[in-house]
Amino acid sequence: MSTTNTTTSLQEPDAFGKAPHININSQPTSLRHSSPMPAPKRPGNTRHKSSIRIEESFTQPRDIERHSKLPYFLRMHGSITPRMVVPLVVIGAWATLITCISEFVHPLVVSDLLLTVLGFVVGLGISFRTSSAYERYVDGRKYWAQLSQTARDLARHTWIHVAERHEQDAELGRKDLLGKVTALNLLLAFAVALKHRLRFEPYAQYDDLEHLVSHLSTFAGEAFDPDTSTPRPKTMWKRVGEYLGIPFAESNPRKVMKRSNKNLGNLPLEILTYLSSYMESVVRTKQLSDGVPQAMVLGNLASLNEVLAGTERVLNTPLPIAYSIAISQITWVYVVMLPFQLWHALRWITIPGTIVGAYIILGIAAIGREIENPFGRDENDLPLDKFCEGLEDEINVIAARAAPSAEEFVMTEDNTVMFDSSFLSLAAKSTEDIRAGLKARTNTRTGQIRTGGAQRNGEKGGV
């Protein structure tokens, strides 16, 4: 299945009157419904086929699994070049006008000192703009890494430390097992809901989220209205304008949220509330009775809330508008003044020289604007869909097997503890012999611990 970031579809209610869901065409994920049926083929795999849409390859966040053999200066996906087309055409026309007037009418020349002074100021402004934007980009990545780490820890604690009461009653044990799976699904739902919230998609009816939270009572689910909650399809001209970075073609990303007349709530926070309620339940029923795992679980929940607050801070605290306006104005003044200062030395070469200078200055400034919000769908934004997909796979790996007991993997013949001796063979020896072997291992290279290591050490000692 191949989708783009411009197509939005709304499915009709089903026969049972269930609310329709929004199909927002983000980069496809493998978020699968909980079902005993085999998992469908991962949609992301189709991205490597020749049937991939050209538009998608230029407008979606970079796929970290794909490899390009093109040198960097020839790559278009992720390049700022498309957004520079219109500014460079304007600057080229301006440079041509000034050059023609200087050549055929009257020389329009200013001192090179202006170029030096303005260049210093522009360099400081662009450096500040770019460093501030990159800091926000790095902060966004750090918070998502913290989310991944915390979700793994909480999933592991839930799967290992929350007891399943199969010994008391078989039905009760099955309910406990399904409760743990539900908690793991809520962890994944938190990540997916946070992704949508950071993209100003506040509802619960998205195709990669609805099956994870449809059983929860949330403000986001209740506020959904097909007439006001669905973005209108973009026209071809609007898509081209956004691709070229024309400001007049850009829509307000909060438009869907502003159209709602109901309380949208905070879906990730509501999911955390349900997760906390589950943890309180397993503590109350003595399924999680040890104080240490309890403290770790509460710390993980607090860490998830910290991720929510941190990502919202990055999203809602852009560079102050006064800085953005001043840096943009200074940059354009510098670029506009270039032909006046270059014509005396370069003559007709002033035109391409001005275009190259404008590409360098305006291009770096444009990169700062693009990465300022790392959570969107631009080519250089964080691939949040891939991150959610990876988290889902990791949670599925944790839940793929029953929580192992130490006896299952420690006290076995296959457990080679040191050298070529298994656990069972070493268990028959004395404690002194085991400690002597541990001491001898400090003089043995790692590569010699396996088969033949001891013999090679013995041969060396005999030489």
N, C-alpha and C positions, 0 to 999 in steps of 0.2 A: 504494500500500500504506500503510495507516494502522496504526500500532502505538502501544502505551502502555508506560509504564515498569513495568507490573505483570504482563505476560504473559511467560512463559518456556516455550519449547517445546524438546523434545529430539527430533531426528530419528533414525530407526532406521538402523543400519549398512547400507551398500549391499551390492550383490552381491559385491563384492571384499573385504568385511570391513573397509572403511575406518571409522575411528572416527567416531561421530556428532558433530555440532557443535551448540553451544549457540546458540539464537536469542534473544539478549538484546535486548529491545525498547527500545533507545536511540533517540534521534531518528534517522531513517533517513539513511544516507549513500549516496553514489554509488560506493562502493568496488567497482570492477568487476574481474572475473576477466580475466587476460591471455588474450585469445582473438582470433582473426582475425575473429570474427563482430561485427556492429555492436553498439555499446554499448547496453545497455537504457536505457529512459527513466529519468531521474533520479527516484528515489522522492520526493525532497524537493519536487518540483513539485506533487505531489498535495495538498500542504498548503494550497493556495490554493483548493481546490475546496470546494463546499458539503457534500461527503460527509465532511469531516474530523470526527473524533470530538470531542465537547465535552470529554471528560475530558482528551484530549491537549492541548487548547488551554490548559488550566489547570495542567498538571502537568509539562510539559517545559520545559527551558531556553528562554529567549526566542529566537525566530528573528529574527536581525538583518536578514533580507531582507524581513520583513513590516512593513507600515506600518499604524498605527492612527490613525484620525481622531478618536477619542474624547479628550477632555481627560484629563489625568493623574488627576484626582481621581475619575473615573468608571471607570477601568480596573481589571480584576480580575486579569488575567494578570500575575504579578509582584508583586501587592499582598500585604501582610502581613495583610490583613483576615480571610481564612479562618482563619488561625491564632489570631486574636484572639477568635473567637466564644465559645469555652468560657471563657477567662479573663474576658471581659466579662460573660457570664451570671453567673458566680460573684460578680464585683464588684458587679454590679447587684443581685443578691439580698442581698448583704451591706449595701450602701448602703440598700436598702429596709428591711431589718431595723432598722438603727441609726436611720433616720429615723422609723420607726413607734414605736420605743421612746421616742425623744426627744419625739415629739409627744404620745403618749397615756399614757406611764408616767412617765418621769423624763428630764430633759435630760441627754444624754451629750455633754459639751462639754469640749474641751481648749484650751489656749492656742494662739493663732496662731503663737507663737514656735517651737513644735515644727515647724510646717509650713515655716518659713523655714530652720531648722537642717537638718532632714532633706532639704529640697529642694536645698540646696547640696551635701550629701554625695551624694545620688542623682545630681545633675547631673555631678559629678566621676566617679562610678563608671560611668555610662552613656557618658560621653564617652570614658573610657579603653577601655571594652569595644568601642565602635563604631570608634574609631580603630585599635585593634589588629586587629579583624576586617577592616577595609577595607585595612589595610596588607598583610595576607595575601592578600586578593583581588587587589590590584594586583601583588603579587609573583608570584602564579600567572599572571596575564596577561602579565607581563614575560617569565617563563620560556617561555611558549608562543610569544610573539613571537620570542624568541631561537631556539627550535626551528624556526620557520618560516624565519627568515633563514638559519640554518645549513643547513637541508635544501635550500633553494634554491641556496646557494653550492656545497654538495657535489654536488648534481645537475648544476649547470652545469660544475663542474670535471671531473666524471666524463664528461659527454657531450662536452666540447670537448677536454680535454687527454689523455684515454686514447685511444690510437691504435687504429684497426681495421686489421688487417694484410691488407687485400684484395689489395694488390699482390703479397704473397708467395704467398698461396693463397686462393682464393675461399671454400673451406669454413672455413679458419681465420678469415677476416674475418667470416663469418657468426657463428661462435662468439664472436668478440670483441664483436660487436654485441649478441648475446643476453646475454652476460655483463654488459654495461653496463646493459641493460634490467633484468636481475636485481638489480643494485646499486641502481637507482632504486626498484625494488619494495621492497627492504629498507629504504630510507629511509622510504617510506610505512608499511611494517610497523612500524618503530620508533615512529612517531607514534601509530598505532592501538593498538599494544601498550601504550604508555605511558598512553593514555587509559583502557584497561581496567584497568591496574594501579592507577591513581589512583582508580578506582571499585571497588577490591577485587574485581576479576574477573581472577584470576591465570592462567587457562588460555589455550590457543591455539586452541580449537575454536569460537570465536565466529564468527558468519556473516560479519562484515566483516573477519576476520583470518585465518581458516583457509587460504584460498587463497593468502595471501601468505607463510605460514610452514610450510605442510604438508610441504615438502621439506626442512626443517631438523630436526636432532635437538636437541630442547630438553627441559629438565626439565618445563616447563609442558605440553608435548604428551604426555609420557609419564605424567604424574601424573593425567591426566583419567580419571575414573571416573563413569559415568552415574548410579550410585546415590548418590554423595556430592557430586558436582561441580555438580549442577543445583539452583538455588534452587527451593524449593517455591512453587507459585502462591499469591498472597495472596488472602485472602477479601475480600468486599465491605466488611465491617466494618473490617478492618484497613486497607484503602485509604482509607476515609473517615476513620478515625482519624489516619492519617498526613497526610492533606490538611488536617485541622483542627489538626494540630500537637499531638496528645495524646501525651505522653511514653510512656504504657503501650503504645501501639500501634506505636511505633518499634522496628524490628528492629536487631540488631547488624549493621552493614555488613560486618564481617569474619566473618560466620557461615560462608560458603562456604569461606573459607580455613581456618578452625578445624576444619572437618569432614574435611579431607584428612589422611591419614596418610602422605603421600609428600612428598618435597622438591619444592616448587613452583618453586624457582629464581627467577630474575629475567629474565623474557622480554625486556624492552627491552635489558638488558645483554647477553644472549646474542645478540641481533640485532646489536648493535654489534660483538661479537666476530667474527661472520661478515662484517660490512662491513670490519673491519680486515683480516681474512684475504684478502678480495678485493683490497683496496688493496695488500697485500703481494705478491699474485700479479702484479698489473699492473706493479709496480715491478720485480719479479724478471725478468719477461719483456720489460723495456724498453718496455712500452707507455706507461708514465708515467716518462720518463727525466729530465725537467727538475727540478732541485732546488726551484725556486720553487713550482710546482704541488704537488710532494710535500709541502712544508712546509705549504701552505695546506690540503691534504686532511687531514693529521694534526691541524692546528689545528681543523678542522671536526669531526673525530671526538671530539676532546677537549671541544669545545663541547657536543656532544650529550650526552656523559657528564655535563657540568656541569648541563645541563637536567634530566637524570634525577635527579641528587643534589638539585638545588634544589627540584624539585617534591615529592620525597619529604620534604624538610625542611618545606615548607609543610604537607603533609598530616599528618605525624606529630608536629608540634610545635604543638599547640593552646594556647590560653590556659591557664595553670596552673589546675587544678581549684579551688584555694582562692579565686582571684579570681572564677571563675564562680559558685561557691556564695555567696560574700559579696555580690557585686553583685546576684544574684537575691534573696537574703534582704532586703537593704536596700531594693531596689525594691518588693518586696511589702509590707514594713512601711510604707513611705511611702504606698502605694496604700490599704492597709487603714485607715490613720489618717485618710485624707481626709474621710470622712463626719463624724467627730467634730469636725473643725475647720471644716467648711463649713456644718453645720446651723444654727448660730446666726445666720448672715447670709443663708442661701439657703432655709432651711426645705425645702419639697418639691422645690425645684430642686436640692437636694443630690444626688438620685438621678441625674439626667442629668449633672450637673456632675462627679460622681465617675466615671461611665462615660467621659466625654470625657477627663478627666485620666488615667484608667487606660489608655485607648487610646493616648494620646500617650507616656506613660512606658514601658508594657510593649511597645508597638509598636516603639519605637526599640531597646529591648533585644533584641527578637525578631529584628530585622533583623541586628543584630550576630551573633547565633547562627547565622543562616542563611548569611551570606556568609563565615563563618569557614573553611569548607571550600569553595573555589570550583570544585572538580572534580566535584561530584556531579550529580544530575539535578533539583535544585530549580529553580524558575522563574528565580531570580536567579543561578544558577551560570553558569560560562563555557560557551558552546555548543561543546564540544569536538568534537562530531560535525560541525558546520559547519566548524570549523577543519581537521579531517582531510579533509573533502570539498574545501575550497579548496586544500589542499596537493596533493591528488591531481591536481586540474585543472592546477595550475601545473607539476607534474612531467610531466604528459602534454603540455603545451605545449612544454616543453624538448625532449622526445623526439620530437615530431611531425615534425621535419625533421632531416636529416643535419647534422652539424656544419659550418657554412659556412666557407669560406675567404675571406680578405680580398679576393681578386681578384673574387669573385662579386658583391660589393656595393659595392666601392670603384671599380674600374676599369670603370665602365659609363656609358653615355650618360644614363641616368636619374638618375645621382647629381649633383644640382645643388649644387655646392660653395659658391658664393657668387653673389649677385645672380641672373642668369638663365643663368649659364655652367655647363656640365656639366664633369665631370672630364676627359673626352676633349678638349674644346675648350681647357680651361685647360692641359692637359698639353703642348699644342703651343706655348704661350707661354713666354717666358723667365722665369727665377726672379725677376728684378727686377720684371717686370710683375705676377706673382702676389703678391709682397710689397707692391707699391703698391696692389693691389686690397684686400689685407687691411687696410692702413692706412686706405684710404678707407672701409672698412666700419665703422670705429670711429665715424665721423661720421654713420652712417646708422641710422635707427630700425629696430627689429626688424620692424615691420610694413611697412617699405619695402624689405626685402631681396628680396621676391618681385617678380612682374611689375609693371613700371611704377615701381618705387621709384627707380631711378636717374634716370629721366626727371623725376620730381617734384622730386628734389633739384636737378637741373639747372635746372628752371624757377625754383625758389626762389633759386638762386644768381644768376640773371640779372636778378632784380627789383631 
